Structure formats: structure tokens, C-alpha cells
Amino acid sequence: MKTILASILFCIFFGGSLLPKVGIEQSFKAHELLKHFQDHKKQAPKGFSFIDFLWMHYSADSKHPKTSQHPNMPSLDFSGICGFVLPGLMVFFISAYIRSISRRTQINWSNLYQFTIINVLIAPPRAIAVYH
């Protein structure tokens, strides 16, 4: 039972972190969203999908009238995704691309430097001539 509860809480917290500005309190309203979708599906013609439902309720140019059930639905603000999630994904994919390119290019270079004074360093010490 503990593992099931921990898994559910993990999914809620992880899902909430993927969608900024959509917190846990909005996640608890998901059942209202599904119930409202089922009401619309009963009244709507065939071919009515969940995407159509979301467009009808969360689009700025929607002609759908507001009812008393609408305040109970979750508030989905996707501006957080454009500001936080998408740039993070872009950085992740660009860095992965750069890493894959750097693995493809093999830089072959040879060290042509020679230390030629090695004989002088190994030579025995000599007496120093002192002039008076």
C-alpha cells in the first residue's frame, strides 16, 4: 500500500514539475475536467475528441459559453511551459547534439616537441674557474 501511495504522489509531484504554474491543487481538479468532458461527449456529435474539448474550454478564441461548472475545472496556464520547459528541453537536446558531434570528430595530433638540453642536465658538474 505504501509503494502504491508513494508512486501516486511521485507521479503527481513529477507531473506538476513538468507543467509549471499547474500545481497539485489543480491536479486534484482533474476529475472535474473528466466529468465535464463526459457531459460534453454525450451532447456533442460523433468525432468529438478530448483535444476539441480542451480547445473549447482553454482557447482564447472559444465561443463556448461559461457555465456554473467551469470554475471547478483546473486552471491550465501553458505560458510556464513556453518559459521553463521548452528552453530546458532545447538546452538538453542541443548539448546532446554537441556531445555526439564531439565524439564523431577525432582530433589526431602528434607531439613533435623534443627536449634537446637533456644531455646538459645529465652531465656531471664541472669545477668553476675563479680569476683574481
C-alpha positions, -999 to +999 in steps of 0.1 A: +000+000+000+029+024+008+045+018-025+013+025-044+007+057-025+044+067-030+041+060-067+009+081-070+025+110-051+056+107-072+035+110-104+016+140-091+048+158-080+067+149-111+039+158-134+035+191-115+071+199-120+068+193-158+040+218-160+049+250-142+021+270-129-001+239-127+003+228-091-011+200-070-042+219-062-050+220-099-042+183-102-069+175-077-095+191-100-087+167-129-118+145-121-140+176-126-124+181-160-131+144-170-166+146-157-173+178-177-157+162-208-181+132-204-211+156-202-199+173-234-193+140-251-229+129-245-242+161-261-216+165-289-218+149-323-196+119-332-159+126-336-158+149-306-123+144-290-106+154-258-085+178-278-116+195-291-129+197-256-096+213-243-097+238-273-133+247-265-125+255-228-090+268-228-086+285-261-087+323-262-109+325-292-135+300-280-172+308-284-183+283-258-205+299-231-193+297-194-215+277-171-216+271-134-193+240-138-165+259-153-150+275-122-145+239-108-123+230-137-085+232-134-067+263-145-042+253-172-017+280-180+008+269-206+029+300-205+051+283-180+058+256-205+070+281-230+091+299-205+106+270-185+101+236-200+108+242-237+141+262-232+152+234-208+145+208-234+162+228-261+194+231-239+192+193-232+189+183-269+215+209-281+240+197-255+233+161-266+239+170-302+271+188-294+283+158-274+275+134-303+294+157-328+324+159-305+325+121-303+325+118-341+354+141-347+387+125-337+414+151-333+447+133-342+478+153-333+513+143-326+536+159-301+567+169-321+583+187-292+618+174-282+637+185-251+672+188-266+690+200-235+687+167-217+724+159-222+733+192-204+711+184-175+726+149-170+762+160-175+784+158-143+793+191-125+824+209-135+848+229-115+844+266-117+874+287-126+880+316-103+900+346-117+917+370-094 
